């Protein structure tokens, strides 16, 4: 039982030690994130509402986040 517990603690420690390196590597891989929006109404209104959220995500994540309106082809 002690061996299992020690192995679990060792594996958990290794997983937590690798987390900061993995958290920074995605920023190098994705320097910009794009939120694709499919508006059901006025595009300008949707961008006005979502723009502050994109700014918030940019400040929290440390990478540029942009909101981009898209359309669904018919």
PyMOL CGO cylinders between C-alpha atoms (Angstrom):
from pymol import cmd
from pymol.cgo import CYLINDER

trace = [
    CYLINDER, 0.00, 0.00, 0.00, 2.81, 2.39, 0.83, 0.3, 1, 1, 1, 1, 1, 1,
    CYLINDER, 2.81, 2.39, 0.83, 4.42, 1.72, -2.55, 0.3, 1, 1, 1, 1, 1, 1,
    CYLINDER, 4.42, 1.72, -2.55, 1.22, 2.64, -4.39, 0.3, 1, 1, 1, 1, 1, 1,
    CYLINDER, 1.22, 2.64, -4.39, 0.86, 5.82, -2.38, 0.3, 1, 1, 1, 1, 1, 1,
    CYLINDER, 0.86, 5.82, -2.38, 4.49, 6.78, -3.01, 0.3, 1, 1, 1, 1, 1, 1,
    CYLINDER, 4.49, 6.78, -3.01, 4.08, 6.08, -6.72, 0.3, 1, 1, 1, 1, 1, 1,
    CYLINDER, 4.08, 6.08, -6.72, 0.92, 8.19, -6.84, 0.3, 1, 1, 1, 1, 1, 1,
    CYLINDER, 0.92, 8.19, -6.84, 2.64, 11.10, -5.06, 0.3, 1, 1, 1, 1, 1, 1,
    CYLINDER, 2.64, 11.10, -5.06, 5.62, 10.85, -7.42, 0.3, 1, 1, 1, 1, 1, 1,
    CYLINDER, 5.62, 10.85, -7.42, 3.40, 10.84, -10.53, 0.3, 1, 1, 1, 1, 1, 1,
    CYLINDER, 3.40, 10.84, -10.53, 1.31, 13.76, -9.23, 0.3, 1, 1, 1, 1, 1, 1,
    CYLINDER, 1.31, 13.76, -9.23, 4.49, 15.72, -8.50, 0.3, 1, 1, 1, 1, 1, 1,
    CYLINDER, 4.49, 15.72, -8.50, 5.83, 15.09, -11.99, 0.3, 1, 1, 1, 1, 1, 1,
    CYLINDER, 5.83, 15.09, -11.99, 2.53, 16.14, -13.55, 0.3, 1, 1, 1, 1, 1, 1,
    CYLINDER, 2.53, 16.14, -13.55, 2.46, 19.39, -11.58, 0.3, 1, 1, 1, 1, 1, 1,
    CYLINDER, 2.46, 19.39, -11.58, 6.11, 20.12, -12.34, 0.3, 1, 1, 1, 1, 1, 1,
    CYLINDER, 6.11, 20.12, -12.34, 5.48, 19.85, -16.08, 0.3, 1, 1, 1, 1, 1, 1,
    CYLINDER, 5.48, 19.85, -16.08, 2.42, 22.11, -16.04, 0.3, 1, 1, 1, 1, 1, 1,
    CYLINDER, 2.42, 22.11, -16.04, 4.14, 25.56, -16.19, 0.3, 1, 1, 1, 1, 1, 1,
    CYLINDER, 4.14, 25.56, -16.19, 6.27, 24.57, -19.18, 0.3, 1, 1, 1, 1, 1, 1,
    CYLINDER, 6.27, 24.57, -19.18, 3.27, 23.19, -21.03, 0.3, 1, 1, 1, 1, 1, 1,
    CYLINDER, 3.27, 23.19, -21.03, 1.23, 26.28, -20.16, 0.3, 1, 1, 1, 1, 1, 1,
    CYLINDER, 1.23, 26.28, -20.16, 3.77, 28.57, -21.82, 0.3, 1, 1, 1, 1, 1, 1,
    CYLINDER, 3.77, 28.57, -21.82, 4.38, 26.40, -24.89, 0.3, 1, 1, 1, 1, 1, 1,
    CYLINDER, 4.38, 26.40, -24.89, 0.86, 26.85, -26.30, 0.3, 1, 1, 1, 1, 1, 1,
    CYLINDER, 0.86, 26.85, -26.30, 1.40, 30.63, -26.41, 0.3, 1, 1, 1, 1, 1, 1,
    CYLINDER, 1.40, 30.63, -26.41, 4.34, 30.13, -28.77, 0.3, 1, 1, 1, 1, 1, 1,
    CYLINDER, 4.34, 30.13, -28.77, 2.30, 27.78, -30.94, 0.3, 1, 1, 1, 1, 1, 1,
    CYLINDER, 2.30, 27.78, -30.94, -0.78, 30.04, -31.05, 0.3, 1, 1, 1, 1, 1, 1,
    CYLINDER, -0.78, 30.04, -31.05, 0.29, 33.73, -30.92, 0.3, 1, 1, 1, 1, 1, 1,
    CYLINDER, 0.29, 33.73, -30.92, -3.26, 34.83, -31.78, 0.3, 1, 1, 1, 1, 1, 1,
    CYLINDER, -3.26, 34.83, -31.78, -6.67, 33.33, -31.02, 0.3, 1, 1, 1, 1, 1, 1,
    CYLINDER, -6.67, 33.33, -31.02, -9.67, 34.13, -33.21, 0.3, 1, 1, 1, 1, 1, 1,
    CYLINDER, -9.67, 34.13, -33.21, -13.25, 33.84, -31.97, 0.3, 1, 1, 1, 1, 1, 1,
    CYLINDER, -13.25, 33.84, -31.97, -15.46, 33.16, -34.98, 0.3, 1, 1, 1, 1, 1, 1,
    CYLINDER, -15.46, 33.16, -34.98, -18.91, 34.66, -34.48, 0.3, 1, 1, 1, 1, 1, 1,
    CYLINDER, -18.91, 34.66, -34.48, -22.03, 33.82, -36.45, 0.3, 1, 1, 1, 1, 1, 1,
    CYLINDER, -22.03, 33.82, -36.45, -24.31, 36.77, -35.75, 0.3, 1, 1, 1, 1, 1, 1,
    CYLINDER, -24.31, 36.77, -35.75, -28.06, 36.35, -36.02, 0.3, 1, 1, 1, 1, 1, 1,
    CYLINDER, -28.06, 36.35, -36.02, -28.57, 40.11, -36.00, 0.3, 1, 1, 1, 1, 1, 1,
    CYLINDER, -28.57, 40.11, -36.00, -26.60, 43.30, -36.61, 0.3, 1, 1, 1, 1, 1, 1,
    CYLINDER, -26.60, 43.30, -36.61, -22.88, 42.48, -36.93, 0.3, 1, 1, 1, 1, 1, 1,
    CYLINDER, -22.88, 42.48, -36.93, -21.84, 45.82, -35.45, 0.3, 1, 1, 1, 1, 1, 1,
    CYLINDER, -21.84, 45.82, -35.45, -23.93, 45.19, -32.33, 0.3, 1, 1, 1, 1, 1, 1,
    CYLINDER, -23.93, 45.19, -32.33, -22.49, 41.73, -31.84, 0.3, 1, 1, 1, 1, 1, 1,
    CYLINDER, -22.49, 41.73, -31.84, -18.93, 43.02, -32.18, 0.3, 1, 1, 1, 1, 1, 1,
    CYLINDER, -18.93, 43.02, -32.18, -19.69, 45.84, -29.74, 0.3, 1, 1, 1, 1, 1, 1,
    CYLINDER, -19.69, 45.84, -29.74, -20.87, 43.31, -27.15, 0.3, 1, 1, 1, 1, 1, 1,
    CYLINDER, -20.87, 43.31, -27.15, -18.11, 40.74, -27.70, 0.3, 1, 1, 1, 1, 1, 1,
    CYLINDER, -18.11, 40.74, -27.70, -15.23, 43.22, -28.13, 0.3, 1, 1, 1, 1, 1, 1,
    CYLINDER, -15.23, 43.22, -28.13, -14.75, 43.88, -24.38, 0.3, 1, 1, 1, 1, 1, 1,
    CYLINDER, -14.75, 43.88, -24.38, -14.72, 40.11, -23.75, 0.3, 1, 1, 1, 1, 1, 1,
    CYLINDER, -14.72, 40.11, -23.75, -12.00, 39.64, -26.37, 0.3, 1, 1, 1, 1, 1, 1,
    CYLINDER, -12.00, 39.64, -26.37, -10.01, 42.42, -24.69, 0.3, 1, 1, 1, 1, 1, 1,
    CYLINDER, -10.01, 42.42, -24.69, -10.44, 40.72, -21.33, 0.3, 1, 1, 1, 1, 1, 1,
    CYLINDER, -10.44, 40.72, -21.33, -9.24, 37.39, -22.73, 0.3, 1, 1, 1, 1, 1, 1,
    CYLINDER, -9.24, 37.39, -22.73, -6.23, 39.13, -24.28, 0.3, 1, 1, 1, 1, 1, 1,
    CYLINDER, -6.23, 39.13, -24.28, -5.21, 40.56, -20.93, 0.3, 1, 1, 1, 1, 1, 1,
    CYLINDER, -5.21, 40.56, -20.93, -5.82, 37.33, -19.00, 0.3, 1, 1, 1, 1, 1, 1,
    CYLINDER, -5.82, 37.33, -19.00, -4.25, 34.89, -21.48, 0.3, 1, 1, 1, 1, 1, 1,
    CYLINDER, -4.25, 34.89, -21.48, -1.36, 37.03, -22.64, 0.3, 1, 1, 1, 1, 1, 1,
    CYLINDER, -1.36, 37.03, -22.64, -2.03, 36.43, -26.35, 0.3, 1, 1, 1, 1, 1, 1,
    CYLINDER, -2.03, 36.43, -26.35, -4.02, 38.51, -28.80, 0.3, 1, 1, 1, 1, 1, 1,
    CYLINDER, -4.02, 38.51, -28.80, -7.68, 37.49, -29.05, 0.3, 1, 1, 1, 1, 1, 1,
    CYLINDER, -7.68, 37.49, -29.05, -9.78, 38.86, -31.90, 0.3, 1, 1, 1, 1, 1, 1,
    CYLINDER, -9.78, 38.86, -31.90, -13.48, 38.53, -32.63, 0.3, 1, 1, 1, 1, 1, 1,
    CYLINDER, -13.48, 38.53, -32.63, -14.25, 37.84, -36.29, 0.3, 1, 1, 1, 1, 1, 1,
    CYLINDER, -14.25, 37.84, -36.29, -17.77, 37.76, -37.73, 0.3, 1, 1, 1, 1, 1, 1,
    CYLINDER, -17.77, 37.76, -37.73, -18.45, 34.95, -40.17, 0.3, 1, 1, 1, 1, 1, 1,
    CYLINDER, -18.45, 34.95, -40.17, -21.37, 33.84, -42.27, 0.3, 1, 1, 1, 1, 1, 1,
    CYLINDER, -21.37, 33.84, -42.27, -22.85, 30.45, -42.93, 0.3, 1, 1, 1, 1, 1, 1,
    CYLINDER, -22.85, 30.45, -42.93, -23.14, 29.72, -46.66, 0.3, 1, 1, 1, 1, 1, 1,
    CYLINDER, -23.14, 29.72, -46.66, -26.62, 28.77, -47.78, 0.3, 1, 1, 1, 1, 1, 1,
]
cmd.load_cgo(trace, "trace")
